Amino acid sequence: MDTLSGLDALFLYLETPETPMHIGSFALYELPSGFKGSLHKAMQAHIAGRMHLAPIFSRKLGLMPLDLGHPIWIQVKDVDLDFHIRQVKGKTLTLRQAEEKCAELHGHLMDRRHPLWEFHVFERIKRPDGSICAGVYSKVHHATLDGKGGTVLTNAIMDISASPREVPPPDKALDDDDKKNLKTGEMIGAVLSNSLAQYIKLVKALPHAVQAVGGTLLKQSLSGTGARARPKLPLDLAPMTDFNVAVTSERTFGTARVSFADCHAMAKAADGSFNDIVLWICATALRTYLSQHGGIPKKSLLAAMPISLREKGNNDLNTQASMTVVELGTQFADPMKRLQAIMTSTTKVKHAIVDLKGVIPTDYPSLFAPWVVGGVAKAAFKVYSATGLSHRLPMPANLVISNVPGPQVPLYMAGARMLTYHPLSIVIHGVALNITIQTYAGFVDFGVIADKKAVPEVHELTDALVQAFEQGRHLLTPAQTKAVKVKPKGPLANAAKARTYQDGTVAKVTKAKRPASKGGLPVSADKPKTATVKPSLTRVRKNPEA
């Protein structure tokens, strides 16, 4: 019996009409030369021959008697591909219209009577440069996989050339619905034995967990080093912004794309990591957006950042992740101070992860979990959204920023080349904005999903992401750059805001020495202009130039 882990089941227990718990992607595809058929039909045939390569295609949820424990996965033989792979209605949509349709689809709950995955095919999308491509919006419930598990799934159904690879047939046909073979007594016994095993595991791990958590809290309770160390609270709360409100069932979605090579060059110049640069781009864009919508808080915005607990070589299609919090340095107008603040915060997080990674649980006792966990969580969400606490109660984070590494070679599905891969993730009450980044084929693809009322002008934020990247490229890479022409690998959602990538031009970086600041970062004399603050739902005082 394949029982969901506690972490996977949690996404089912937390789900409400306002907080769907699925993740997804929006990808553009270049159709093969001379293709005159339907990508929708081609994809159905393509997936039909690969159902056995990924178990999520043919498994659905089964509930325990009286909801006594975590649900189980049940293999089903007949999967309705017309239900799971659908054609989006409409002749030719603009890229912006396709993004709006993705936002609408992402706000709909998935039907738990079926396997928890869907593909929605756009036959014709008009890109900003006037060319036509196809597109696919996909969503899979988070109970069945995490971001890296999604990469494993992608590898199973995609090819590395326009000619689909030979796929071996399944070893054996799936049996009929397994639930018929499960007796109530056996299911209850499995719940009890699983819960007992989990309690024993927790008791054995408790001494090590207490030691690791205690040491980490002690480190986080001190600021500074040596004689300058001062006590501080181990957990900071995020400043109030328009992102920290109760969410509705409506979503807004936007995309952005920048150069992967340039981001790595920026990281090297700053003696930081690629993730540091991604966080800096997001932080800089958030400052731009907030300066026009509610004002920039005096205190740094905090980003919840998923961390993978997946061991190297683990290809299981389940959730193996936890969450940490990083400071974005948004209180600093100086971009270099902002980057230094981010690098300091991520360094602390890396050290904490080393201590805690082995003790962070991904499972917990199953007995009565649907009643206790699901009941308490949904009651808390209801109180939070109905009483106005969202406007008064600070949250541990302002938004979620997730960075998922992807393949650096072009991928194909049913002979069509995937041009872009923009992720869509989850927003919840109190954290109404999520920025997820996927690297793919030489580019960094941003997917920004948010509650429609919390972030009504999502494309201002996606434009600001590209502007932030351009600012960082000029600050952190040498002035002696030489533009070289390369073959375009895909459209840019905000081409008007990024001239460098509009025509497939990529900056070739040459090494050069620059003066360094005390923190090891290049010195910048640039000062962002002060922007006008517009009235907004949450009022915060604008930050003076730091």
C-alpha positions as CSV (number, residue, x, y, z in Angstrom):
1,M,0.0,0.0,0.0
2,D,1.5,3.3,-1.1
3,T,0.7,5.8,1.6
4,L,1.4,9.5,1.2
5,S,4.0,11.0,3.5
6,G,3.0,13.5,6.0
7,L,4.5,16.4,4.0
8,D,2.7,15.3,0.8
9,A,-0.6,14.9,2.6
10,L,-0.2,18.3,4.2
11,F,-0.8,20.0,0.8
12,L,-4.2,18.2,0.7
13,Y,-5.1,19.2,4.2
14,L,-4.3,22.8,3.6
15,E,-6.2,23.1,0.4
16,T,-9.2,25.4,0.2
17,P,-11.0,27.1,-2.8
18,E,-8.9,30.2,-2.1
19,T,-5.6,28.3,-1.7
20,P,-5.2,25.6,-4.3
21,M,-2.1,23.5,-3.7
22,H,-0.9,22.7,-7.1
23,I,2.3,23.8,-9.0
24,G,2.6,24.3,-12.7
25,S,4.4,25.8,-15.7
26,F,3.8,27.8,-18.8
27,A,6.0,26.8,-21.7
28,L,6.1,28.1,-25.3
29,Y,6.8,25.7,-28.1
30,E,8.2,26.1,-31.6
31,L,6.3,23.7,-33.9
32,P,8.2,21.6,-36.4
33,S,8.7,23.0,-39.9
34,G,5.7,22.2,-42.0
35,F,3.6,21.1,-39.1
36,K,-0.1,21.4,-40.0
37,G,-1.8,19.3,-37.4
38,S,-3.0,19.9,-33.8
39,L,-0.4,20.1,-31.0
40,H,-3.2,19.0,-28.7
41,K,-3.7,15.7,-30.5
42,A,0.0,15.2,-31.0
43,M,0.6,15.6,-27.2
44,Q,-2.2,13.2,-26.4
45,A,-0.5,10.5,-28.5
46,H,2.9,11.4,-27.1
47,I,1.9,11.1,-23.5
48,A,-0.2,8.0,-24.2
49,G,3.0,6.2,-25.1
50,R,4.9,7.3,-21.9
51,M,2.3,6.9,-19.2
52,H,4.3,4.1,-17.6
53,L,7.5,6.3,-17.3
54,A,6.0,8.5,-14.5
55,P,3.6,7.0,-11.9
56,I,1.7,10.2,-11.3
57,F,0.0,9.8,-14.7
58,S,-2.0,6.8,-13.5
59,R,-2.4,7.1,-9.8
60,K,-5.3,8.8,-7.9
61,L,-6.1,9.4,-4.3
62,G,-7.7,6.9,-2.0
63,L,-9.1,7.9,1.4
64,M,-8.7,5.9,4.6
65,P,-11.8,4.7,6.3
66,L,-13.3,7.6,8.4
67,D,-10.2,9.7,7.4
68,L,-8.2,8.0,10.1
69,G,-4.9,8.5,8.4
70,H,-3.0,9.8,5.4
71,P,-4.6,9.0,2.0
72,I,-3.0,6.3,-0.3
73,W,-2.2,6.2,-4.0
74,I,-4.3,3.9,-6.1
75,Q,-3.2,2.8,-9.5
76,V,-5.9,3.1,-12.2
77,K,-5.8,1.4,-15.6
78,D,-7.9,3.6,-17.8
79,V,-6.9,7.3,-17.7
80,D,-9.1,9.7,-19.6
81,L,-6.6,11.7,-21.7
82,D,-9.4,14.0,-23.0
83,F,-9.9,15.1,-19.4
84,H,-6.2,15.5,-18.6
85,I,-4.9,17.0,-21.9
86,R,-7.3,19.8,-23.1
87,Q,-7.2,22.4,-25.8
88,V,-7.6,26.0,-24.8
89,K,-10.4,27.6,-26.8
90,G,-9.6,30.6,-29.0
91,K,-7.8,31.1,-32.4
92,T,-4.8,33.2,-31.7
93,L,-3.9,34.7,-28.3
94,T,-1.3,37.3,-27.5
95,L,1.3,36.3,-25.0
96,R,-0.3,38.6,-22.4
97,Q,-3.7,36.9,-23.0
98,A,-2.2,33.5,-22.7
99,E,-0.7,34.5,-19.3
100,E,-4.1,35.7,-18.2
101,K,-5.6,32.4,-19.1
102,C,-2.9,30.6,-17.2
103,A,-3.7,32.7,-14.1
104,E,-7.4,31.8,-14.5
105,L,-6.6,28.1,-14.8
106,H,-4.2,28.1,-11.9
107,G,-6.9,29.4,-9.6
108,H,-9.1,26.3,-10.1
109,L,-9.0,23.4,-7.8
110,M,-8.1,20.0,-9.3
111,D,-10.6,17.2,-9.4
112,R,-9.5,14.6,-6.8
113,R,-11.5,11.9,-8.5
114,H,-8.9,11.8,-11.2
115,P,-5.0,11.5,-11.2
116,L,-3.8,15.0,-10.1
117,W,-2.3,16.4,-13.3
118,E,-3.6,18.5,-16.3
119,F,-2.1,19.9,-19.6
120,H,-3.8,22.8,-21.3
121,V,-2.6,23.3,-24.9
122,F,-2.6,26.7,-26.7
123,E,-2.4,26.1,-30.5
124,R,-1.5,29.6,-31.5
125,I,0.2,32.3,-29.4
126,K,1.4,35.6,-31.0
127,R,4.8,36.7,-29.6
128,P,5.8,40.3,-29.1
129,D,7.9,40.1,-32.3
130,G,4.9,39.0,-34.3
131,S,5.9,35.4,-34.7
132,I,3.5,32.5,-33.9
133,C,4.2,29.6,-31.5
134,A,2.3,27.2,-29.4
135,G,2.1,26.9,-25.7
136,V,1.3,24.5,-22.8
137,Y,0.1,25.3,-19.3
138,S,0.5,22.3,-17.0
139,K,-0.3,21.7,-13.4
140,V,0.3,18.9,-11.0
141,H,-0.8,18.8,-7.3
142,H,2.0,19.5,-4.9
143,A,0.9,16.3,-2.9
144,T,2.5,14.3,-5.7
145,L,5.8,16.1,-6.4
146,D,8.0,19.1,-5.6
147,G,10.0,21.4,-7.9
148,K,12.9,19.0,-8.4
149,G,10.5,16.1,-8.7
150,G,9.0,18.2,-11.6
151,T,12.4,18.2,-13.3
152,V,12.5,14.4,-13.0
153,L,9.0,14.2,-14.6
154,T,10.1,16.6,-17.4
155,N,13.0,14.3,-18.2
156,A,10.6,11.4,-18.4
157,I,8.3,12.9,-21.0
158,M,10.6,15.2,-22.9
159,D,13.3,14.4,-25.6
160,I,16.6,16.1,-26.4
161,S,16.0,16.1,-30.2
162,A,13.1,16.7,-32.5
163,S,12.9,13.0,-33.2
164,P,11.2,11.3,-30.2
165,R,13.4,8.6,-28.6
166,E,12.4,5.0,-28.5
167,V,10.5,4.2,-25.3
168,P,10.4,0.6,-24.1
169,P,6.9,-0.7,-23.3
170,P,5.8,-1.2,-19.7
171,D,7.0,-4.3,-18.0
172,K,3.4,-5.4,-17.2
173,A,-0.1,-3.9,-17.6
174,L,-1.5,-2.1,-14.7
175,D,-4.0,-4.0,-12.6
176,D,-7.5,-2.8,-12.1
177,D,-8.3,-0.4,-9.3
178,D,-6.2,-1.6,-6.4
179,K,-8.7,-0.3,-3.9
180,K,-10.9,-3.3,-4.5
181,N,-8.2,-5.5,-3.0
182,L,-7.9,-3.5,0.1
183,K,-10.0,-4.5,3.1
184,T,-11.0,-1.9,5.7
185,G,-9.3,-3.8,8.5
186,E,-6.0,-4.0,6.6
187,M,-6.2,-0.2,5.9
188,I,-6.8,0.6,9.5
189,G,-4.0,-1.7,10.6
190,A,-1.7,0.0,8.1
191,V,-2.5,3.4,9.7
192,L,-1.8,2.1,13.2
193,S,1.5,0.4,12.3
194,N,2.7,3.4,10.2
195,S,1.9,5.8,13.1
196,L,3.7,3.6,15.6
197,A,6.8,3.5,13.4
198,Q,6.7,7.2,13.1
199,Y,6.4,7.8,16.8
200,I,9.4,5.5,17.4
201,K,11.4,7.3,14.8
202,L,10.6,10.7,16.3
203,V,11.6,9.5,19.8
204,K,14.9,8.2,18.5
205,A,15.7,11.4,16.6
206,L,14.6,13.8,19.4
207,P,18.0,14.2,21.2
208,H,19.9,15.0,18.0
209,A,17.1,17.3,16.8
210,V,17.0,19.2,20.1
211,Q,20.8,19.6,20.0
212,A,20.8,20.8,16.4
213,V,17.8,23.2,16.8
214,G,19.2,24.5,20.0
215,G,22.6,25.2,18.5
216,T,21.0,26.9,15.5
217,L,18.8,29.1,17.6
218,L,21.8,30.1,19.7
219,K,23.6,31.2,16.5
220,Q,20.6,33.1,15.2
221,S,20.1,34.8,18.6
222,L,23.4,36.7,18.2
223,S,24.2,39.5,15.8
224,G,27.8,40.4,15.1
225,T,30.9,38.3,16.0
226,G,33.4,38.1,18.8
227,A,33.3,41.0,21.3
228,R,30.7,42.8,19.1
229,A,28.1,40.0,19.4
230,R,24.8,41.2,20.7
231,P,21.6,39.3,21.6
232,K,18.7,39.5,19.3
233,L,15.4,37.6,18.6
234,P,16.1,34.4,16.7
235,L,13.1,34.9,14.4
236,D,12.3,38.2,12.7
237,L,8.8,39.1,11.5
238,A,8.3,40.6,8.1
239,P,7.2,44.3,7.7
240,M,3.7,44.8,6.5
241,T,3.1,45.1,2.8
242,D,0.3,44.6,0.3
243,F,1.6,41.1,-0.3
244,N,0.7,40.1,3.2
245,V,-3.1,39.8,3.0
246,A,-5.8,37.1,2.9
247,V,-6.0,35.7,-0.7
248,T,-9.0,35.2,-3.0
249,S,-9.4,32.5,-5.6
250,E,-8.3,34.9,-8.4
251,R,-4.7,34.9,-9.6
252,T,-2.5,37.1,-11.8
253,F,0.5,35.8,-13.6
254,G,3.5,37.3,-15.5
255,T,6.8,36.1,-17.0
256,A,10.3,37.5,-17.5
257,R,13.5,36.1,-19.0
258,V,17.2,37.0,-18.7
259,S,20.5,35.6,-19.6
260,F,21.9,32.7,-17.5
261,A,25.5,33.4,-18.5
262,D,25.3,37.0,-17.5
263,C,23.8,36.1,-14.1
264,H,26.7,33.8,-13.5
265,A,29.2,36.5,-14.6
266,M,27.5,38.8,-12.1
267,A,27.8,36.2,-9.3
268,K,31.5,35.7,-10.1
269,A,32.2,39.4,-10.1
270,A,30.5,39.8,-6.7
271,D,32.1,36.6,-5.3
272,G,28.7,35.3,-4.6
273,S,26.4,32.6,-5.9
274,F,23.9,32.4,-8.7
275,N,21.1,32.3,-6.1
276,D,22.4,35.5,-4.5
277,I,22.1,37.3,-7.8
278,V,18.6,35.9,-8.4
279,L,17.6,37.2,-4.9
280,W,19.2,40.5,-5.7
281,I,17.2,40.9,-9.0
282,C,14.0,40.1,-7.1
283,A,14.8,42.5,-4.3
284,T,15.7,45.3,-6.6
285,A,12.4,44.7,-8.6
286,L,10.4,44.7,-5.4
287,R,11.8,48.0,-4.4
288,T,10.8,49.4,-7.8
289,Y,7.3,48.0,-7.5
290,L,6.7,49.0,-3.9
291,S,7.9,52.6,-4.6
292,Q,4.8,52.9,-6.8
293,H,2.5,50.7,-4.7
294,G,2.4,51.3,-0.9
295,G,6.0,52.5,-0.3
296,I,9.2,50.8,0.6
297,P,9.3,49.6,4.3
298,K,12.2,50.8,6.5
299,K,12.8,47.1,7.4
300,S,14.1,44.5,5.0
301,L,11.5,42.4,3.2
302,L,11.9,38.7,4.1
303,A,11.6,35.9,1.5
304,A,10.6,32.4,2.3
305,M,12.9,30.2,0.2
306,P,12.3,26.4,-0.3
307,I,15.3,24.2,0.4
308,S,15.6,20.7,-1.1
309,L,16.1,17.8,1.3
310,R,16.5,15.4,-1.7
311,E,19.7,13.3,-1.6
312,K,21.8,13.2,-4.7
313,G,20.5,10.6,-7.1
314,N,17.0,10.5,-5.5
315,N,14.5,10.6,-8.3
316,D,11.3,9.9,-6.3
317,L,8.3,11.9,-7.5
318,N,7.3,13.2,-4.1
319,T,7.9,16.3,-2.0
320,Q,11.3,16.4,-0.3
321,A,11.7,20.1,0.7
322,S,11.5,22.5,3.6
323,M,11.5,26.3,4.0
324,T,13.9,28.9,5.2
325,V,13.8,32.7,5.3
326,V,16.4,35.2,3.9
327,E,16.7,38.9,4.1
328,L,16.5,40.8,0.8
329,G,18.1,44.1,1.9
330,T,15.3,46.1,0.4
331,Q,15.8,48.9,3.0
332,F,19.1,49.9,1.2
333,A,18.8,52.2,-1.8
334,D,22.5,51.4,-2.6
335,P,22.4,48.3,-4.8
336,M,25.7,47.0,-3.5
337,K,24.7,47.3,0.2
338,R,21.5,45.4,-0.8
339,L,23.6,42.6,-2.4
340,Q,25.9,42.5,0.6
341,A,22.9,42.1,2.9
342,I,21.6,39.2,0.8
343,M,24.9,37.4,0.8
344,T,25.3,37.8,4.5
345,S,21.8,36.4,5.1
346,T,22.2,33.4,2.6
347,T,25.6,32.5,4.3
348,K,23.8,32.2,7.6
349,V,21.1,30.1,6.0
350,K,23.6,27.8,4.5
351,H,25.3,27.2,7.8
352,A,21.9,26.5,9.5
353,I,20.9,24.1,6.8
354,V,24.1,22.0,7.4
355,D,23.0,21.6,11.0
356,L,19.3,21.1,10.5
357,K,19.0,19.2,7.2
358,G,19.3,15.8,8.8
359,V,16.6,16.5,11.4
360,I,14.0,18.3,9.4
361,P,11.0,15.9,9.2
362,T,9.2,15.1,6.0
363,D,6.8,12.7,7.7
364,Y,4.7,12.5,10.9
365,P,2.3,10.0,12.4
366,S,-0.7,9.4,10.2
367,L,-3.4,8.5,12.8
368,F,-6.1,11.2,12.9
369,A,-3.9,13.6,10.9
370,P,-6.7,14.5,8.4
371,W,-8.9,15.6,11.4
372,V,-6.3,17.3,13.5
373,V,-3.9,18.9,10.9
374,G,-6.6,19.6,8.3
375,G,-9.2,20.8,10.8
376,V,-6.8,23.1,12.7
377,A,-5.2,24.6,9.5
378,K,-8.5,25.3,7.7
379,A,-10.0,26.8,10.9
380,A,-6.9,29.1,11.2
381,F,-7.2,30.2,7.6
382,K,-10.9,31.0,8.1
383,V,-10.2,33.1,11.1
384,Y,-7.3,34.9,9.4
385,S,-9.3,35.8,6.3
386,A,-12.6,36.6,8.0
387,T,-11.4,38.8,10.9
388,G,-9.1,41.2,9.2
389,L,-6.0,39.8,11.0
390,S,-4.2,39.9,7.6
391,H,-4.0,43.7,8.0
392,R,-2.6,43.6,11.5
393,L,-0.7,40.4,12.1
394,P,2.9,40.3,10.8
395,M,4.0,37.3,8.9
396,P,7.4,35.4,9.0
397,A,7.9,36.3,5.3
398,N,6.6,38.8,2.7
399,L,6.7,36.5,-0.3
400,V,8.2,33.2,-1.5
401,I,11.2,33.1,-3.9
402,S,12.1,29.7,-5.3
403,N,15.1,28.9,-7.5
404,V,14.9,25.5,-9.4
405,P,17.8,24.4,-11.6
406,G,16.8,23.0,-15.0
407,P,18.3,21.5,-18.1
408,Q,20.7,23.7,-20.1
409,V,19.9,22.0,-23.4
410,P,16.8,22.5,-25.5
411,L,14.0,19.9,-24.9
412,Y,11.3,18.7,-27.2
413,M,7.8,17.3,-26.8
414,A,6.0,15.5,-29.7
415,G,8.6,17.0,-32.0
416,A,8.0,20.6,-30.9
417,R,11.0,22.5,-29.3
418,M,10.4,24.0,-25.9
419,L,11.4,27.7,-26.1
420,T,10.7,28.9,-22.5
421,Y,9.7,27.3,-19.2
422,H,8.1,29.7,-16.7
423,P,7.0,28.1,-13.4
424,L,3.7,28.8,-11.5
425,S,3.6,28.0,-7.8
426,I,1.4,28.5,-4.7
427,V,0.2,31.6,-2.8
428,I,-1.5,31.3,0.6
429,H,-3.2,33.6,3.1
430,G,-0.7,36.1,4.4
431,V,1.9,35.4,1.6
432,A,0.1,36.5,-1.6
433,L,3.1,36.7,-3.9
434,N,5.4,33.9,-5.2
435,I,8.3,34.3,-7.6
436,T,9.7,31.0,-9.0
437,I,12.7,30.8,-11.2
438,Q,13.7,28.0,-13.5
439,T,16.9,27.9,-15.5
440,Y,16.6,26.5,-19.0
441,A,18.7,26.3,-22.1
442,G,20.9,29.4,-21.4
443,F,18.2,31.5,-19.9
444,V,16.6,32.3,-16.5
445,D,12.8,32.1,-16.7
446,F,10.8,33.9,-14.0
447,G,7.2,33.0,-13.2
448,V,5.4,35.5,-11.0
449,I,2.1,34.3,-9.5
450,A,0.1,36.4,-7.1
451,D,-3.4,37.1,-5.7
452,K,-5.1,39.4,-8.1
453,K,-6.1,42.0,-5.5
454,A,-2.7,41.9,-3.7
455,V,-0.6,42.4,-6.9
456,P,-3.0,43.8,-9.6
457,E,-0.2,45.2,-11.7
458,V,1.9,42.0,-12.0
459,H,3.5,43.1,-15.3
460,E,5.0,46.1,-13.7
461,L,6.8,43.7,-11.4
462,T,8.0,41.4,-14.3
463,D,9.2,44.5,-16.2
464,A,11.1,45.6,-13.0
465,L,12.8,42.2,-12.9
466,V,14.3,42.7,-16.3
467,Q,15.2,46.3,-15.5
468,A,16.9,45.0,-12.3
469,F,18.9,42.5,-14.2
470,E,20.1,45.2,-16.7
471,Q,21.1,47.4,-13.7
472,G,23.1,44.5,-12.1
473,R,24.7,43.6,-15.4
474,H,26.1,47.2,-15.8
475,L,27.1,47.4,-12.1
476,L,28.8,44.0,-11.8
477,T,30.3,43.2,-15.2
478,P,33.1,45.2,-16.9
479,A,32.3,48.3,-18.9
480,Q,34.3,46.7,-21.8
481,T,31.6,44.3,-23.0
482,K,31.2,43.2,-26.6
483,A,27.8,42.3,-28.0
484,V,27.7,39.2,-30.1
485,K,24.9,37.9,-32.2
486,V,23.5,34.5,-31.4
487,K,20.5,32.6,-32.7
488,P,17.4,33.5,-30.6
489,K,16.3,30.6,-28.4
490,G,12.9,31.9,-27.4
491,P,10.7,34.9,-26.9
492,L,11.1,37.5,-24.1
493,A,8.0,38.4,-22.3
494,N,9.2,42.0,-21.7
495,A,11.2,42.5,-24.9
496,A,10.6,46.3,-24.9
497,K,12.3,46.5,-21.5
498,A,15.4,44.5,-22.4
499,R,16.8,45.6,-25.7
500,T,19.8,43.3,-25.2
501,Y,17.7,40.1,-25.5
502,Q,15.0,41.4,-27.9
503,D,17.0,40.3,-31.0
504,G,18.9,37.4,-29.4
505,T,22.0,39.5,-28.4
506,V,23.9,38.3,-25.4
507,A,26.7,40.2,-23.7
508,K,30.1,38.6,-23.9
509,V,31.9,39.4,-20.7
510,T,35.6,40.0,-20.6
511,K,37.6,40.0,-17.3
512,A,38.6,43.4,-15.9
513,K,39.6,44.7,-12.5
514,R,37.3,47.0,-10.6
515,P,37.7,48.8,-7.3
516,A,36.2,46.9,-4.4
517,S,34.3,48.0,-1.3
518,K,35.0,46.8,2.2
519,G,32.6,43.8,1.7
520,G,34.5,42.7,-1.4
521,L,31.8,44.1,-3.8
522,P,32.4,46.6,-6.6
523,V,31.8,50.1,-5.6
524,S,28.8,51.8,-7.2
525,A,28.0,55.5,-7.3
526,D,24.6,54.9,-8.8
527,K,21.7,56.2,-6.8
528,P,18.1,55.2,-7.7
529,K,15.7,58.0,-8.2
530,T,13.0,58.6,-5.6
531,A,9.6,57.5,-6.8
532,T,6.2,58.8,-6.0
533,V,4.2,56.8,-3.5
534,K,0.7,56.0,-4.4
535,P,-2.1,55.2,-1.9
536,S,-2.5,51.5,-1.3
537,L,-4.3,49.0,0.9
538,T,-1.5,48.7,3.4
539,R,0.1,51.9,4.5
540,V,3.8,51.9,5.3
541,R,6.2,54.7,5.7
542,K,8.5,55.2,2.7
543,N,12.1,54.4,3.4
544,P,14.6,57.3,3.2
545,E,17.6,56.8,0.9
546,A,20.1,54.6,2.8
